[in-house]
Amino acid sequence: MKLSGALFGGPVTLSFAARRLECRRTHWSSTAELRLRYTTVDFSHAVFEYPLTIAAEATPFVRPDGQTVAEQAVAGAPDATVRMASLRGVDAAHLVLADIDLSGCLFTGTVHLDQVRLEGNCSFDQVPPRMQWRHWRPIRFAQRRTLAEEHHWRASQPTVVRGWNVAVLGTGHVGPLQLAPVYRALRKAFEDGKHEPGAADFYYGEMEMRRHADDIPRSERNLLTAYWALSGYGLRASRAVGWLAAAMLLTIMLLMGFGLPKGSPKQEATGTVPPGGGRVTFEIDKTDPQNPTGDRVTGERFEKALNVTLNSVVFRSSGQDLTTTGTYIEMASRVTEPILLGLAVLAVRNRVKR
């Protein structure tokens, strides 16, 4: 069904059960509501002067006489899902979407996308779900909501892995520079709707596009890459906890091998007795820690190394005597491990807050 170029001058409510609805360059000069079933709708370059609601209807339409509208023409469809094909060129400040499948929607070029209202179950596409291999290393994408245009961009890259959807003819080509603002606007729309976990997915997408964009210095891209690798931009707690566990294990092994002295240094007191008696002055000294020799992997040394490491995680000193190498190991541990712990806490907080 085609309504492209139509002008709607007054309030209207339209109900359609159709496979496709084209509303390109339509002009809506009053409030309107579209109730749809089975429909893939294209609203590119449409103009809304007042609020417009596009909603999926869960049950068949009913005529004024109480009879159910026949849907033989779309009976072969797998479900009654309503899918949005494009919102390019639309001013979304007055747009309300309810229970719409946005997994294939083209958003680049949409104006005021941060003001769009998403009601009910508005779904987006997902990243490839399976573990895959790129040459010799495994590739696993963190599950998140993503845009169809990111799928198209990634599918066009020479090092692409399977699972990204290829763009259909005529959709055009956009890259990270154009996609980062789209993710940012949708993140704000979810935040305004108090849907923080959903907003976190679009923050992840925004950071991914910034990391791959060419308009930022290499040093900043390297910093974003480190942020991604350590904690998934502060959103993947398992990644930060894994790095923290690895750092703690490395610290324990280094302390057992090089940081703990051979034995606890002994204190020594020396003094001189004046001839004929009198007051004796003692000088108390402590021997320098000796580098370990012999068996370095023992239960006692593991317990001491674990104590030093656990204290380093919370940025405390254990008070344990260490060799010179062990002192530097503890200093490095007290810097890196609290940062990793903070990233893990931040990731959990970003996922559970409302």
Secondary structure, 3 states (H helix, E strand, C coil): CECCCCEECCCEEEEEECCEEECCCCEECCCEEEEEECCEEECCCCEECCCEEEEECCCCCECCCCCECCCHHHCCCCCCCCEEEECCCCEHHHEEEECCECCCCECCCCECHHHCEEECCCECEECCCCCEEECCEEECCCCCEECHHHHHHHHCCCCCCCCCCCCCCCCCCCCHHHHHHHHHHHHHHHHHCCCHHHHHHHHHHHHHHHHHCCCCCHHHHHHHHHHHHHHCCCCCHHHHHHHHHHHHHHHHHHHHHHHCCCCCCCEEEEEECCCCCCCCEEEEEECCCCCCCCCCCCHHHHHHHHHHHHHHHCCCCCCCCCCHHHHHHHHHHHHHHHHHHHHHHHHHHHHHCC
